[in-house]
Amino acid sequence: MQGGRLRLQKFSYRFAEQVLNSKLALKEEIERTLTEEIADFGLLSRPGFNKLLDERFVTKGWTRQPAVFQDAEELGAKMDFLKERIGIEVGFGHASFLGIDLLTFQVSSYSALDKIDVGVYVATTGGFQRRMKSEFKQNWEGSLTFEKIVRYLPHFKSAIQVPICVIGIDASWRHPLQLPCSHFPDQNFAENVHSADLAVSRFPAINEGSTAHTWNARAYQVFSGICESGTGETFHRCLEDVWRSARSNFSGFRVYQACTRQGP
């Protein structure tokens, strides 16, 4: 049994972070709720994780599934949680629900309804989903990811005018493989690549504007595959390749620094 705390990534759309900072106590409550200690990561199936968050938010006084429309005869559109004009949607379902969830935020903030000032959209990262499958046999395949929301949300700018803070729940536990530090000149690098998902989560930001570099493409392949199939000799060979590349050019060195940086 393996437990601990999860790490969060955030993306602010239409100055959502600034709006949440005006309600700082609630912002911190949301973040604490999402990062509370988890006894066993192996129990985090999609329905299991949904149930856990439901219990935690309701315990803290959030209204569960408030109706978006006042008319009881409407289709029953609901938000997951609501408190003091902050609406939360938990996007653990299929990626096809992205548009519906965004419209729920927009409708809830619009005109006569006017129920929220800001939305908080919670999803898991691709790295989290890969590790849940490889390490705990929990199938999150097809689920919406934090990365997809961040990628698509700006394209809805003309339609979605409400501020939305996107929160990605990311894996933070160490990879179970034990790496011999003698493989690497830098012991810190060998230690920290246990959390290979850290590199996966940070790579898109580092890679921005430099996708033409061959090394970057290679690094992306290595980091993306490490959690899924990187074991034994293949795992070590990939990491040694990353080490050599990180020492050979500036772009690689930036990614190396991200891999070895401590903390979220």
C-alpha positions in Angstrom: 0.0 0.0 0.0 1.4 3.4 -1.0 0.0 6.7 0.0 0.9 10.3 0.4 0.0 13.7 -1.0 -0.6 14.7 -4.6 0.9 17.7 -6.4 -1.1 20.4 -8.2 -0.5 22.3 -11.5 -2.5 25.4 -12.3 -3.5 27.4 -15.4 -5.3 30.7 -15.1 -7.8 31.7 -17.8 -9.1 35.3 -17.9 -7.3 36.3 -14.7 -8.9 33.5 -12.7 -6.0 33.4 -10.3 -6.4 37.1 -9.4 -10.1 36.6 -8.8 -9.4 33.7 -6.5 -6.8 35.7 -4.6 -9.6 38.1 -3.6 -11.2 35.0 -1.9 -7.9 33.7 -0.6 -9.3 31.6 2.3 -11.5 29.7 -0.2 -8.7 29.3 -2.7 -6.4 27.8 0.0 -9.3 25.6 1.1 -9.7 24.2 -2.4 -6.0 23.5 -2.7 -5.8 21.9 0.7 -8.7 19.7 -0.1 -7.1 18.4 -3.3 -3.8 17.7 -1.6 -4.9 16.1 1.6 -3.1 12.9 2.6 -4.3 9.8 0.7 -3.9 6.5 2.5 -3.6 4.4 -0.6 -3.1 5.6 -4.2 -4.2 2.2 -5.5 -7.8 3.1 -4.5 -7.9 6.1 -6.9 -10.1 4.7 -9.6 -12.2 7.3 -11.4 -15.4 6.6 -9.3 -13.3 6.2 -6.2 -11.5 9.5 -6.6 -14.8 11.2 -7.4 -16.3 9.9 -4.2 -13.4 10.9 -2.1 -13.4 14.5 -3.4 -17.2 14.7 -3.0 -16.9 13.7 0.7 -14.1 16.2 1.3 -15.8 19.2 -0.3 -19.2 18.5 1.2 -17.6 18.2 4.7 -16.1 21.7 4.2 -19.5 23.2 3.5 -19.6 23.1 -0.3 -23.0 22.6 -1.9 -23.1 19.4 -3.8 -24.4 19.5 -7.4 -26.4 22.7 -7.3 -28.8 23.1 -10.3 -27.6 25.6 -12.9 -31.1 26.6 -13.9 -33.8 27.8 -11.5 -36.7 25.9 -13.3 -37.0 22.4 -11.9 -38.3 21.2 -15.2 -35.1 22.1 -17.0 -32.8 19.4 -18.2 -31.1 19.1 -14.8 -27.7 20.7 -15.7 -25.7 20.8 -12.5 -22.3 22.0 -11.2 -20.3 19.7 -9.0 -19.7 22.1 -6.1 -20.6 25.7 -5.2 -19.6 28.0 -2.4 -19.6 31.7 -2.1 -19.8 32.3 -5.9 -17.0 29.9 -6.7 -18.0 26.9 -8.8 -16.1 23.7 -9.1 -16.3 21.1 -11.9 -14.4 17.8 -11.5 -13.4 16.6 -14.9 -12.7 12.9 -14.3 -15.0 11.8 -17.1 -14.4 11.3 -20.8 -12.6 14.0 -22.7 -15.7 14.6 -24.8 -17.3 16.4 -21.8 -14.9 19.3 -22.0 -17.3 21.5 -23.9 -20.2 20.8 -21.7 -18.3 21.6 -18.5 -17.0 24.9 -20.0 -20.5 25.9 -21.0 -21.7 25.0 -17.4 -19.3 27.6 -16.1 -20.3 30.2 -18.7 -24.1 29.8 -18.2 -23.7 29.9 -14.4 -22.0 33.2 -14.6 -24.2 34.8 -17.2 -26.9 37.3 -17.0 -29.9 36.4 -14.9 -28.4 33.3 -13.4 -25.3 35.1 -12.1 -24.2 32.4 -9.6 -20.5 32.4 -9.9 -17.6 34.9 -10.3 -15.0 32.3 -11.1 -14.9 28.6 -12.0 -12.4 26.0 -10.9 -11.9 23.1 -13.3 -10.2 20.1 -11.7 -8.7 17.3 -13.8 -5.8 14.8 -13.6 -2.6 15.1 -15.6 -1.5 12.7 -18.3 1.4 11.7 -16.1 -1.0 10.8 -13.2 -3.1 8.7 -15.5 -0.2 6.8 -16.9 1.2 6.0 -13.5 -2.2 4.9 -12.1 -2.3 2.4 -15.0 1.3 1.2 -14.8 1.7 1.0 -11.1 -1.8 0.4 -9.7 -3.7 -1.1 -12.7 -6.4 1.6 -12.5 -7.7 2.4 -16.0 -8.0 6.2 -16.6 -7.9 5.7 -20.4 -10.0 8.2 -22.3 -10.3 10.6 -19.3 -10.0 14.3 -19.8 -6.5 15.6 -18.9 -5.2 18.9 -17.5 -3.0 19.3 -20.6 -6.0 19.0 -23.0 -8.0 21.6 -21.1 -5.0 24.0 -21.1 -4.5 23.4 -24.8 -8.1 23.8 -25.9 -9.5 26.5 -23.5 -7.9 29.5 -25.3 -9.7 28.5 -28.5 -13.1 29.1 -26.6 -12.1 32.7 -25.8 -14.9 34.3 -27.7 -17.5 32.0 -26.1 -16.2 31.4 -22.6 -15.9 34.7 -20.8 -16.0 33.6 -17.2 -12.6 33.3 -15.4 -11.6 29.7 -15.0 -8.7 28.3 -12.9 -7.7 24.9 -14.3 -6.1 22.7 -11.6 -4.2 19.5 -12.6 -3.8 16.8 -10.1 -0.4 15.3 -10.7 1.5 12.3 -9.4 4.0 13.1 -6.7 5.1 9.8 -5.3 8.5 8.3 -6.2 8.9 5.8 -9.0 9.4 2.3 -7.5 12.5 1.5 -9.6 15.7 1.7 -7.6 18.4 3.3 -9.8 22.1 2.6 -9.1 23.6 6.0 -8.7 26.9 4.8 -10.2 25.2 5.1 -13.7 25.3 8.9 -13.4 28.0 11.5 -12.7 25.4 13.5 -10.7 23.8 11.6 -7.8 21.0 14.1 -7.5 19.9 13.5 -11.0 19.8 9.7 -10.5 17.7 10.2 -7.3 15.2 12.6 -8.8 14.5 10.8 -12.0 12.5 8.4 -9.8 9.8 11.1 -10.3 10.0 10.9 -14.0 6.5 12.3 -14.3 8.0 15.6 -13.0 9.9 15.9 -16.2 6.8 15.0 -18.2 4.7 17.6 -16.6 7.3 20.3 -16.9 8.5 19.6 -20.4 5.8 21.3 -22.4 6.6 24.7 -20.9 10.3 24.2 -21.4 9.7 22.9 -25.0 7.6 25.9 -26.0 9.0 27.7 -29.0 11.8 25.1 -29.6 10.0 22.1 -31.0 12.4 22.0 -34.0 15.3 20.8 -31.9 16.0 17.1 -32.4 17.1 16.7 -28.8 13.8 18.1 -27.6 11.8 15.6 -29.6 14.0 12.8 -28.3 13.6 14.0 -24.7 9.9 14.1 -25.1 9.8 10.5 -26.3 12.0 9.4 -23.4 10.0 11.2 -20.7 6.6 10.2 -22.1 7.6 6.6 -22.3 9.5 6.2 -19.0 6.4 5.6 -16.8 4.7 3.3 -19.3 7.5 0.9 -20.5 10.8 2.2 -19.1 12.1 -0.7 -17.0 15.3 -2.5 -16.5 18.1 -1.9 -19.1 15.8 0.2 -21.3 15.0 2.5 -18.5 18.7 3.0 -17.6 19.7 3.4 -21.3 17.1 6.1 -21.8 18.2 8.0 -18.7 21.8 7.8 -19.7 20.8 9.2 -23.1 19.1 12.1 -21.4 22.2 12.7 -19.3 24.5 12.9 -22.3 22.1 15.1 -24.2 21.7 17.4 -21.2 25.4 18.0 -21.1 25.7 18.5 -24.9 23.5 21.6 -25.5 21.8 24.5 -23.7 18.3 23.3 -24.5 19.1 20.0 -23.0 20.6 21.6 -20.0 17.4 23.5 -19.3 15.4 20.3 -19.3 18.0 18.6 -17.1 17.6 21.5 -14.6 13.9 21.0 -14.6 14.3 17.2 -13.9 16.6 17.8 -10.9 14.7 20.7 -9.4 13.2 19.9 -6.1 9.6 20.6 -5.1 6.5 21.3 -7.2 
